[in-house]
Amino acid sequence: MNGRITATVPVLASLDIAESAAYYQTLGFTINLHLPDYLIVVRDGCELHFWPCDEKHIAENTSCYIRSDDVDALHAEFTERGVRHRPPVSQPWGMRELYILDPHGNLLKFGEMLAQD
């Protein structure tokens, strides 16, 4: 008998848990847990965790990939919310991707599978 893997949950570095909470709310996430030393935010079934870290280079060398069904809609929403980012790009590996750096340097890669011709 084998156990099933049911989800992956990135645990990202935060230089300031309160600042991370506020920023991820700007991205449309809701706070599931906010402690002085841990944060959990959720949106559309996606869950991100944060731990306090005072070494910025750790966050600046971290990323997570978040699947989406419409990165262009996310781009429009994030633009309306005042989030600075570049427009999505279609990649040769069959994904349309949108990249966002959070205030601490974590790279969020939002990816949508392109239709196969």
A tleap script that builds the chain and sets N, CA, C and O, in Angstrom:
source leaprc.protein.ff14SB
mol = sequence {
  NMET ASN GLY ARG ILE THR ALA THR VAL PRO
  VAL LEU ALA SER LEU ASP ILE ALA GLU SER
  ALA ALA TYR TYR GLN THR LEU GLY PHE THR
  ILE ASN LEU HIE LEU PRO ASP TYR LEU ILE
  VAL VAL ARG ASP GLY CYS GLU LEU HIE PHE
  TRP PRO CYS ASP GLU LYS HIE ILE ALA GLU
  ASN THR SER CYS TYR ILE ARG SER ASP ASP
  VAL ASP ALA LEU HIE ALA GLU PHE THR GLU
  ARG GLY VAL ARG HIE ARG PRO PRO VAL SER
  GLN PRO TRP GLY MET ARG GLU LEU TYR ILE
  LEU ASP PRO HIE GLY ASN LEU LEU LYS PHE
  GLY GLU MET LEU ALA GLN CASP
}
set mol.1.N position { 0.844 -1.186 0.000 }
set mol.1.CA position { 0.000 0.000 0.000 }
set mol.1.C position { 0.884 1.243 0.000 }
set mol.1.O position { 1.822 1.339 0.792 }
set mol.2.N position { 0.593 2.186 -0.877 }
set mol.2.CA position { 1.356 3.427 -0.991 }
set mol.2.C position { 0.497 4.610 -0.566 }
set mol.2.O position { -0.695 4.676 -0.866 }
set mol.3.N position { 1.126 5.536 0.137 }
set mol.3.CA position { 0.437 6.776 0.478 }
set mol.3.C position { 0.426 7.714 -0.710 }
set mol.3.O position { 1.373 7.745 -1.496 }
set mol.4.N position { -0.645 8.477 -0.840 }
set mol.4.CA position { -0.747 9.458 -1.924 }
set mol.4.C position { -0.186 10.790 -1.474 }
set mol.4.O position { -0.360 11.190 -0.323 }
set mol.5.N position { 0.484 11.471 -2.377 }
set mol.5.CA position { 0.894 12.857 -2.139 }
set mol.5.C position { -0.261 13.728 -2.592 }
set mol.5.O position { -0.678 13.647 -3.747 }
set mol.6.N position { -0.776 14.547 -1.714 }
set mol.6.CA position { -1.985 15.301 -2.038 }
set mol.6.C position { -1.746 16.786 -2.308 }
set mol.6.O position { -2.616 17.456 -2.863 }
set mol.7.N position { -0.589 17.307 -1.927 }
set mol.7.CA position { -0.308 18.722 -2.184 }
set mol.7.C position { 1.158 19.004 -1.903 }
set mol.7.O position { 1.822 18.274 -1.166 }
set mol.8.N position { 1.641 20.064 -2.499 }
set mol.8.CA position { 2.938 20.614 -2.126 }
set mol.8.C position { 2.679 22.027 -1.606 }
set mol.8.O position { 1.810 22.736 -2.113 }
set mol.9.N position { 3.426 22.416 -0.610 }
set mol.9.CA position { 3.230 23.732 -0.003 }
set mol.9.C position { 4.588 24.400 0.140 }
set mol.9.O position { 5.391 23.993 0.979 }
set mol.10.N position { 4.856 25.421 -0.668 }
set mol.10.CA position { 6.118 26.153 -0.511 }
set mol.10.C position { 6.180 26.846 0.848 }
set mol.10.O position { 5.183 27.378 1.334 }
set mol.11.N position { 7.348 26.831 1.440 }
set mol.11.CA position { 7.611 27.551 2.684 }
set mol.11.C position { 8.700 28.572 2.353 }
set mol.11.O position { 9.861 28.211 2.160 }
set mol.12.N position { 8.317 29.843 2.289 }
set mol.12.CA position { 9.192 30.904 1.816 }
set mol.12.C position { 9.736 31.737 2.973 }
set mol.12.O position { 9.112 31.843 4.029 }
set mol.13.N position { 10.891 32.314 2.758 }
set mol.13.CA position { 11.514 33.179 3.762 }
set mol.13.C position { 10.823 34.542 3.780 }
set mol.13.O position { 10.452 35.083 2.738 }
set mol.14.N position { 10.663 35.076 4.974 }
set mol.14.CA position { 10.089 36.409 5.147 }
set mol.14.C position { 11.004 37.229 6.050 }
set mol.14.O position { 11.358 36.796 7.147 }
set mol.15.N position { 11.381 38.406 5.585 }
set mol.15.CA position { 12.175 39.306 6.414 }
set mol.15.C position { 11.319 40.022 7.453 }
set mol.15.O position { 11.829 40.557 8.437 }
set mol.16.N position { 9.997 40.024 7.215 }
set mol.16.CA position { 9.056 40.674 8.128 }
set mol.16.C position { 7.692 40.024 7.912 }
set mol.16.O position { 7.051 40.262 6.889 }
set mol.17.N position { 7.250 39.215 8.852 }
set mol.17.CA position { 6.010 38.449 8.695 }
set mol.17.C position { 4.815 39.371 8.452 }
set mol.17.O position { 3.975 39.067 7.605 }
set mol.18.N position { 4.719 40.476 9.166 }
set mol.18.CA position { 3.594 41.406 8.987 }
set mol.18.C position { 3.599 42.013 7.588 }
set mol.18.O position { 2.544 42.163 6.971 }
set mol.19.N position { 4.781 42.362 7.085 }
set mol.19.CA position { 4.884 42.918 5.735 }
set mol.19.C position { 4.483 41.869 4.692 }
set mol.19.O position { 3.800 42.187 3.719 }
set mol.20.N position { 4.903 40.639 4.895 }
set mol.20.CA position { 4.498 39.566 3.971 }
set mol.20.C position { 2.984 39.400 3.979 }
set mol.20.O position { 2.369 39.265 2.921 }
set mol.21.N position { 2.378 39.410 5.165 }
set mol.21.CA position { 0.920 39.267 5.266 }
set mol.21.C position { 0.218 40.361 4.466 }
set mol.21.O position { -0.701 40.076 3.698 }
set mol.22.N position { 0.640 41.587 4.638 }
set mol.22.CA position { 0.016 42.706 3.923 }
set mol.22.C position { 0.213 42.578 2.422 }
set mol.22.O position { -0.725 42.801 1.656 }
set mol.23.N position { 1.419 42.224 1.988 }
set mol.23.CA position { 1.692 42.126 0.551 }
set mol.23.C position { 0.867 41.019 -0.097 }
set mol.23.O position { 0.290 41.227 -1.165 }
set mol.24.N position { 0.804 39.866 0.522 }
set mol.24.CA position { 0.074 38.753 -0.084 }
set mol.24.C position { -1.433 39.004 -0.080 }
set mol.24.O position { -2.147 38.457 -0.920 }
set mol.25.N position { -1.923 39.813 0.843 }
set mol.25.CA position { -3.318 40.237 0.766 }
set mol.25.C position { -3.522 41.108 -0.469 }
set mol.25.O position { -4.574 41.045 -1.104 }
set mol.26.N position { -2.525 41.919 -0.814 }
set mol.26.CA position { -2.595 42.720 -2.035 }
set mol.26.C position { -2.717 41.827 -3.271 }
set mol.26.O position { -3.340 42.212 -4.260 }
set mol.27.N position { -2.120 40.633 -3.212 }
set mol.27.CA position { -2.216 39.679 -4.323 }
set mol.27.C position { -3.514 38.876 -4.286 }
set mol.27.O position { -3.720 38.000 -5.126 }
set mol.28.N position { -4.383 39.160 -3.333 }
set mol.28.CA position { -5.663 38.475 -3.260 }
set mol.28.C position { -5.676 37.238 -2.382 }
set mol.28.O position { -6.667 36.507 -2.353 }
set mol.29.N position { -4.585 36.994 -1.664 }
set mol.29.CA position { -4.553 35.875 -0.724 }
set mol.29.C position { -5.244 36.301 0.568 }
set mol.29.O position { -5.277 37.487 0.895 }
set mol.30.N position { -5.791 35.343 1.294 }
set mol.30.CA position { -6.331 35.609 2.617 }
set mol.30.C position { -5.418 34.956 3.650 }
set mol.30.O position { -4.738 33.969 3.370 }
set mol.31.N position { -5.420 35.521 4.827 }
set mol.31.CA position { -4.569 34.996 5.889 }
set mol.31.C position { -5.292 33.850 6.581 }
set mol.31.O position { -6.414 33.999 7.066 }
set mol.32.N position { -4.631 32.717 6.616 }
set mol.32.CA position { -5.162 31.539 7.290 }
set mol.32.C position { -4.591 31.434 8.708 }
set mol.32.O position { -5.267 30.968 9.625 }
set mol.33.N position { -3.343 31.872 8.876 }
set mol.33.CA position { -2.684 31.859 10.175 }
set mol.33.C position { -1.635 32.962 10.184 }
set mol.33.O position { -0.826 33.071 9.262 }
set mol.34.N position { -1.655 33.778 11.231 }
set mol.34.CA position { -0.670 34.852 11.350 }
set mol.34.C position { -0.143 34.859 12.776 }
set mol.34.O position { -0.801 35.346 13.695 }
set mol.35.N position { 1.045 34.315 12.941 }
set mol.35.CA position { 1.736 34.303 14.222 }
set mol.35.C position { 2.988 35.168 14.099 }
set mol.35.O position { 3.395 35.486 12.982 }
set mol.36.N position { 3.598 35.550 15.194 }
set mol.36.CA position { 4.836 36.338 15.086 }
set mol.36.C position { 5.946 35.611 14.318 }
set mol.36.O position { 6.804 36.245 13.703 }
set mol.37.N position { 5.919 34.280 14.360 }
set mol.37.CA position { 7.005 33.523 13.722 }
set mol.37.C position { 6.533 32.562 12.633 }
set mol.37.O position { 7.266 31.645 12.263 }
set mol.38.N position { 5.304 32.762 12.109 }
set mol.38.CA position { 4.834 31.907 11.013 }
set mol.38.C position { 3.606 32.536 10.384 }
set mol.38.O position { 2.787 33.152 11.066 }
set mol.39.N position { 3.488 32.372 9.068 }
set mol.39.CA position { 2.364 32.930 8.318 }
set mol.39.C position { 1.904 31.907 7.293 }
set mol.39.O position { 2.720 31.262 6.634 }
set mol.40.N position { 0.588 31.763 7.163 }
set mol.40.CA position { 0.004 30.932 6.104 }
set mol.40.C position { -1.023 31.788 5.377 }
set mol.40.O position { -1.922 32.360 5.993 }
set mol.41.N position { -0.875 31.868 4.046 }
set mol.41.CA position { -1.852 32.575 3.210 }
set mol.41.C position { -2.414 31.581 2.199 }
set mol.41.O position { -1.736 30.637 1.794 }
set mol.42.N position { -3.676 31.811 1.794 }
set mol.42.CA position { -4.343 30.912 0.859 }
set mol.42.C position { -5.103 31.710 -0.198 }
set mol.42.O position { -5.584 32.818 0.042 }
set mol.43.N position { -5.187 31.099 -1.367 }
set mol.43.CA position { -6.002 31.657 -2.442 }
set mol.43.C position { -6.298 30.549 -3.447 }
set mol.43.O position { -5.383 29.883 -3.932 }
set mol.44.N position { -7.571 30.355 -3.757 }
set mol.44.CA position { -7.991 29.412 -4.793 }
set mol.44.C position { -7.380 28.021 -4.619 }
set mol.44.O position { -7.014 27.379 -5.603 }
set mol.45.N position { -7.270 27.564 -3.397 }
set mol.45.CA position { -6.698 26.245 -3.150 }
set mol.45.C position { -5.183 26.216 -3.079 }
set mol.45.O position { -4.593 25.169 -2.814 }
set mol.46.N position { -4.546 27.359 -3.314 }
set mol.46.CA position { -3.085 27.465 -3.206 }
set mol.46.C position { -2.747 27.952 -1.810 }
set mol.46.O position { -3.369 28.882 -1.297 }
set mol.47.N position { -1.756 27.317 -1.199 }
set mol.47.CA position { -1.346 27.655 0.158 }
set mol.47.C position { 0.143 27.963 0.158 }
set mol.47.O position { 0.943 27.191 -0.369 }
set mol.48.N position { 0.512 29.092 0.750 }
set mol.48.CA position { 1.913 29.472 0.912 }
set mol.48.C position { 2.194 29.692 2.389 }
set mol.48.O position { 1.392 30.287 3.109 }
set mol.49.N position { 3.347 29.203 2.829 }
set mol.49.CA position { 3.773 29.387 4.218 }
set mol.49.C position { 5.017 30.273 4.235 }
set mol.49.O position { 5.785 30.297 3.274 }
set mol.50.N position { 5.206 30.998 5.331 }
set mol.50.CA position { 6.365 31.874 5.488 }
set mol.50.C position { 6.966 31.689 6.872 }
set mol.50.O position { 6.248 31.533 7.860 }
set mol.51.N position { 8.273 31.707 6.930 }
set mol.51.CA position { 9.016 31.626 8.189 }
set mol.51.C position { 9.910 32.851 8.289 }
set mol.51.O position { 10.379 33.365 7.273 }
set mol.52.N position { 10.149 33.322 9.511 }
set mol.52.CA position { 10.979 34.520 9.662 }
set mol.52.C position { 12.446 34.218 9.376 }
set mol.52.O position { 12.998 33.211 9.817 }
set mol.53.N position { 13.044 35.117 8.631 }
set mol.53.CA position { 14.441 34.954 8.223 }
set mol.53.C position { 15.048 36.345 8.123 }
set mol.53.O position { 14.420 37.246 7.566 }
set mol.54.N position { 16.233 36.538 8.638 }
set mol.54.CA position { 16.860 37.850 8.524 }
set mol.54.C position { 18.030 37.850 7.555 }
set mol.54.O position { 18.871 38.748 7.584 }
set mol.55.N position { 18.080 36.826 6.686 }
set mol.55.CA position { 19.114 36.761 5.653 }
set mol.55.C position { 18.455 36.915 4.284 }
set mol.55.O position { 17.946 35.949 3.714 }
set mol.56.N position { 18.472 38.142 3.765 }
set mol.56.CA position { 17.767 38.458 2.521 }
set mol.56.C position { 18.199 37.571 1.360 }
set mol.56.O position { 17.383 37.259 0.492 }
set mol.57.N position { 19.455 37.161 1.325 }
set mol.57.CA position { 19.932 36.348 0.204 }
set mol.57.C position { 19.184 35.021 0.111 }
set mol.57.O position { 19.105 34.443 -0.973 }
set mol.58.N position { 18.637 34.528 1.214 }
set mol.58.CA position { 17.864 33.283 1.151 }
set mol.58.C position { 16.588 33.516 0.341 }
set mol.58.O position { 16.288 32.750 -0.575 }
set mol.59.N position { 15.836 34.568 0.673 }
set mol.59.CA position { 14.617 34.879 -0.076 }
set mol.59.C position { 14.934 35.196 -1.536 }
set mol.59.O position { 14.192 34.794 -2.433 }
set mol.60.N position { 16.021 35.906 -1.777 }
set mol.60.CA position { 16.372 36.300 -3.148 }
set mol.60.C position { 16.807 35.122 -4.008 }
set mol.60.O position { 16.952 35.268 -5.222 }
set mol.61.N position { 17.015 33.972 -3.410 }
set mol.61.CA position { 17.400 32.773 -4.156 }
set mol.61.C position { 16.335 31.691 -4.047 }
set mol.61.O position { 16.629 30.502 -4.173 }
set mol.62.N position { 15.099 32.113 -3.812 }
set mol.62.CA position { 13.986 31.190 -3.637 }
set mol.62.C position { 12.880 31.546 -4.615 }
set mol.62.O position { 12.636 32.717 -4.906 }
set mol.63.N position { 12.215 30.510 -5.117 }
set mol.63.CA position { 11.055 30.738 -5.974 }
set mol.63.C position { 10.056 29.608 -5.770 }
set mol.63.O position { 10.384 28.557 -5.220 }
set mol.64.N position { 8.841 29.846 -6.221 }
set mol.64.CA position { 7.852 28.778 -6.252 }
set mol.64.C position { 7.024 28.944 -7.515 }
set mol.64.O position { 6.858 30.052 -8.026 }
set mol.65.N position { 6.509 27.830 -8.009 }
set mol.65.CA position { 5.726 27.810 -9.239 }
set mol.65.C position { 4.279 27.569 -8.856 }
set mol.65.O position { 3.963 26.612 -8.149 }
set mol.66.N position { 3.404 28.445 -9.328 }
set mol.66.CA position { 1.988 28.382 -9.005 }
set mol.66.C position { 1.209 28.231 -10.311 }
set mol.66.O position { 1.259 29.110 -11.173 }
set mol.67.N position { 0.500 27.133 -10.454 }
set mol.67.CA position { -0.291 26.908 -11.673 }
set mol.67.C position { -1.546 27.771 -11.663 }
set mol.67.O position { -2.158 27.995 -10.618 }
set mol.68.N position { -1.914 28.247 -12.840 }
set mol.68.CA position { -3.097 29.082 -13.017 }
set mol.68.C position { -3.813 28.642 -14.288 }
set mol.68.O position { -3.213 28.018 -15.163 }
set mol.69.N position { -5.090 28.969 -14.383 }
set mol.69.CA position { -5.799 28.690 -15.629 }
set mol.69.C position { -5.910 29.933 -16.512 }
set mol.69.O position { -6.439 29.863 -17.621 }
set mol.70.N position { -5.405 31.081 -16.015 }
set mol.70.CA position { -5.474 32.309 -16.820 }
set mol.70.C position { -4.510 33.362 -16.266 }
set mol.70.O position { -4.904 34.209 -15.465 }
set mol.71.N position { -3.248 33.303 -16.693 }
set mol.71.CA position { -2.267 34.267 -16.176 }
set mol.71.C position { -2.527 35.680 -16.695 }
set mol.71.O position { -2.132 36.653 -16.052 }
set mol.72.N position { -3.185 35.807 -17.849 }
set mol.72.CA position { -3.504 37.152 -18.338 }
set mol.72.C position { -4.526 37.828 -17.415 }
set mol.72.O position { -4.441 39.032 -17.168 }
set mol.73.N position { -5.484 37.057 -16.910 }
set mol.73.CA position { -6.453 37.608 -15.960 }
set mol.73.C position { -5.749 37.981 -14.650 }
set mol.73.O position { -6.060 39.014 -14.057 }
set mol.74.N position { -4.810 37.153 -14.197 }
set mol.74.CA position { -4.038 37.495 -13.001 }
set mol.74.C position { -3.238 38.773 -13.230 }
set mol.74.O position { -3.174 39.638 -12.357 }
set mol.75.N position { -2.629 38.885 -14.407 }
set mol.75.CA position { -1.872 40.092 -14.745 }
set mol.75.C position { -2.766 41.330 -14.621 }
set mol.75.O position { -2.374 42.330 -14.019 }
set mol.76.N position { -3.972 41.253 -15.198 }
set mol.76.CA position { -4.899 42.394 -15.141 }
set mol.76.C position { -5.297 42.696 -13.699 }
set mol.76.O position { -5.335 43.857 -13.291 }
set mol.77.N position { -5.592 41.651 -12.929 }
set mol.77.CA position { -5.978 41.846 -11.528 }
set mol.77.C position { -4.844 42.463 -10.716 }
set mol.77.O position { -5.057 43.412 -9.962 }
set mol.78.N position { -3.635 41.917 -10.876 }
set mol.78.CA position { -2.501 42.437 -10.113 }
set mol.78.C position { -2.189 43.882 -10.508 }
set mol.78.O position { -1.813 44.690 -9.660 }
set mol.79.N position { -2.343 44.205 -11.789 }
set mol.79.CA position { -2.137 45.578 -12.247 }
set mol.79.C position { -3.142 46.510 -11.573 }
set mol.79.O position { -2.770 47.583 -11.099 }
set mol.80.N position { -4.424 46.103 -11.529 }
set mol.80.CA position { -5.458 46.904 -10.862 }
set mol.80.C position { -5.142 47.098 -9.385 }
set mol.80.O position { -5.456 48.141 -8.811 }
set mol.81.N position { -4.528 46.106 -8.775 }
set mol.81.CA position { -4.211 46.166 -7.348 }
set mol.81.C position { -2.918 46.946 -7.084 }
set mol.81.O position { -2.522 47.115 -5.931 }
set mol.82.N position { -2.259 47.422 -8.152 }
set mol.82.CA position { -1.066 48.234 -8.006 }
set mol.82.C position { 0.224 47.456 -7.840 }
set mol.82.O position { 1.238 48.020 -7.429 }
set mol.83.N position { 0.202 46.170 -8.154 }
set mol.83.CA position { 1.398 45.334 -8.033 }
set mol.83.C position { 2.289 45.568 -9.248 }
set mol.83.O position { 1.836 45.477 -10.390 }
set mol.84.N position { 3.558 45.870 -8.992 }
set mol.84.CA position { 4.502 46.104 -10.088 }
set mol.84.C position { 5.007 44.762 -10.619 }
set mol.84.O position { 5.503 43.927 -9.863 }
set mol.85.N position { 4.872 44.572 -11.932 }
set mol.85.CA position { 5.341 43.348 -12.576 }
set mol.85.C position { 5.309 43.543 -14.086 }
set mol.85.O position { 4.715 44.495 -14.593 }
set mol.86.N position { 5.949 42.640 -14.780 }
set mol.86.CA position { 5.944 42.676 -16.245 }
set mol.86.C position { 4.788 41.824 -16.761 }
set mol.86.O position { 4.268 40.976 -16.036 }
set mol.87.N position { 4.383 42.048 -18.020 }
set mol.87.CA position { 3.314 41.226 -18.602 }
set mol.87.C position { 3.746 39.763 -18.729 }
set mol.87.O position { 4.940 39.465 -18.742 }
set mol.88.N position { 2.774 38.853 -18.823 }
set mol.88.CA position { 3.094 37.437 -19.004 }
set mol.88.C position { 3.810 37.193 -20.329 }
set mol.88.O position { 3.675 37.965 -21.278 }
set mol.89.N position { 4.569 36.108 -20.372 }
set mol.89.CA position { 5.269 35.709 -21.596 }
set mol.89.C position { 4.991 34.231 -21.869 }
set mol.89.O position { 4.860 33.427 -20.947 }
set mol.90.N position { 4.906 33.895 -23.157 }
set mol.90.CA position { 4.762 32.497 -23.562 }
set mol.90.C position { 6.145 31.905 -23.713 }
set mol.90.O position { 7.002 32.459 -24.402 }
set mol.91.N position { 6.353 30.776 -23.065 }
set mol.91.CA position { 7.663 30.134 -23.045 }
set mol.91.C position { 7.708 28.950 -24.013 }
set mol.91.O position { 6.678 28.332 -24.280 }
set mol.92.N position { 8.903 28.628 -24.546 }
set mol.92.CA position { 9.020 27.517 -25.490 }
set mol.92.C position { 8.690 26.157 -24.872 }
set mol.92.O position { 8.497 25.186 -25.603 }
set mol.93.N position { 8.620 26.067 -23.548 }
set mol.93.CA position { 8.291 24.794 -22.909 }
set mol.93.C position { 6.790 24.621 -22.714 }
set mol.93.O position { 6.353 23.755 -21.956 }
set mol.94.N position { 5.990 25.460 -23.409 }
set mol.94.CA position { 4.544 25.269 -23.428 }
set mol.94.C position { 3.784 25.907 -22.282 }
set mol.94.O position { 2.657 25.511 -21.986 }
set mol.95.N position { 4.392 26.897 -21.629 }
set mol.95.CA position { 3.721 27.579 -20.533 }
set mol.95.C position { 3.681 29.080 -20.800 }
set mol.95.O position { 4.617 29.647 -21.364 }
set mol.96.N position { 2.597 29.707 -20.393 }
set mol.96.CA position { 2.517 31.172 -20.365 }
set mol.96.C position { 2.755 31.543 -18.916 }
set mol.96.O position { 2.071 31.046 -18.022 }
set mol.97.N position { 3.740 32.429 -18.678 }
set mol.97.CA position { 4.187 32.670 -17.315 }
set mol.97.C position { 4.188 34.149 -16.945 }
set mol.97.O position { 4.438 35.026 -17.771 }
set mol.98.N position { 3.901 34.383 -15.687 }
set mol.98.CA position { 3.882 35.709 -15.085 }
set mol.98.C position { 4.777 35.637 -13.854 }
set mol.98.O position { 4.623 34.745 -13.020 }
set mol.99.N position { 5.711 36.574 -13.742 }
set mol.99.CA position { 6.669 36.555 -12.637 }
set mol.99.C position { 6.464 37.764 -11.731 }
set mol.99.O position { 6.301 38.890 -12.201 }
set mol.100.N position { 6.477 37.510 -10.433 }
set mol.100.CA position { 6.342 38.577 -9.447 }
set mol.100.C position { 7.379 38.348 -8.353 }
set mol.100.O position { 7.520 37.239 -7.838 }
set mol.101.N position { 8.094 39.399 -8.009 }
set mol.101.CA position { 8.996 39.366 -6.858 }
set mol.101.C position { 8.275 39.984 -5.671 }
set mol.101.O position { 7.748 41.092 -5.769 }
set mol.102.N position { 8.250 39.272 -4.554 }
set mol.102.CA position { 7.646 39.871 -3.369 }
set mol.102.C position { 8.645 40.845 -2.738 }
set mol.102.O position { 9.794 40.901 -3.177 }
set mol.103.N position { 8.245 41.600 -1.737 }
set mol.103.CA position { 9.135 42.630 -1.177 }
set mol.103.C position { 10.449 42.096 -0.608 }
set mol.103.O position { 11.391 42.864 -0.413 }
set mol.104.N position { 10.524 40.800 -0.342 }
set mol.104.CA position { 11.727 40.238 0.258 }
set mol.104.C position { 12.593 39.492 -0.742 }
set mol.104.O position { 13.670 39.008 -0.392 }
set mol.105.N position { 12.129 39.395 -1.995 }
set mol.105.CA position { 12.935 38.779 -3.037 }
set mol.105.C position { 12.482 37.409 -3.487 }
set mol.105.O position { 13.060 36.865 -4.428 }
set mol.106.N position { 11.462 36.818 -2.853 }
set mol.106.CA position { 10.930 35.540 -3.315 }
set mol.106.C position { 10.303 35.724 -4.686 }
set mol.106.O position { 9.532 36.660 -4.901 }
set mol.107.N position { 10.630 34.834 -5.614 }
set mol.107.CA position { 10.080 34.899 -6.960 }
set mol.107.C position { 8.874 33.979 -7.057 }
set mol.107.O position { 8.977 32.775 -6.820 }
set mol.108.N position { 7.724 34.558 -7.410 }
set mol.108.CA position { 6.518 33.784 -7.664 }
set mol.108.C position { 6.380 33.638 -9.170 }
set mol.108.O position { 6.337 34.630 -9.897 }
set mol.109.N position { 6.311 32.399 -9.632 }
set mol.109.CA position { 6.139 32.115 -11.063 }
set mol.109.C position { 4.735 31.544 -11.236 }
set mol.109.O position { 4.456 30.423 -10.810 }
set mol.110.N position { 3.855 32.320 -11.864 }
set mol.110.CA position { 2.507 31.862 -12.154 }
set mol.110.C position { 2.527 31.295 -13.573 }
set mol.110.O position { 2.943 31.985 -14.503 }
set mol.111.N position { 2.090 30.061 -13.750 }
set mol.111.CA position { 2.172 29.425 -15.056 }
set mol.111.C position { 0.857 28.818 -15.511 }
set mol.111.O position { 0.151 28.176 -14.733 }
set mol.112.N position { 0.536 29.030 -16.781 }
set mol.112.CA position { -0.643 28.476 -17.430 }
set mol.112.C position { -0.195 27.633 -18.610 }
set mol.112.O position { 0.612 28.085 -19.423 }
set mol.113.N position { -0.708 26.411 -18.716 }
set mol.113.CA position { -0.348 25.564 -19.855 }
set mol.113.C position { -0.967 26.141 -21.115 }
set mol.113.O position { -2.144 26.499 -21.145 }
set mol.114.N position { -0.134 26.224 -22.171 }
set mol.114.CA position { -0.611 26.693 -23.466 }
set mol.114.C position { -1.298 25.547 -24.192 }
set mol.114.O position { -0.954 24.380 -24.007 }
set mol.115.N position { -2.257 25.893 -25.005 }
set mol.115.CA position { -2.962 24.878 -25.801 }
set mol.115.C position { -1.975 24.225 -26.762 }
set mol.115.O position { -1.156 24.901 -27.385 }
set mol.116.N position { -2.063 22.928 -26.870 }
set mol.116.CA position { -1.200 22.191 -27.801 }
set mol.116.C position { -1.859 22.181 -29.175 }
set mol.116.O position { -3.018 21.788 -29.306 }
set mol.117.N position { -1.129 22.609 -30.191 }
set mol.117.CA position { -1.695 22.636 -31.565 }
set mol.117.C position { -1.478 21.310 -32.244 }
set mol.117.O position { -1.878 21.133 -33.395 }
savepdb mol mol.pdb
quit
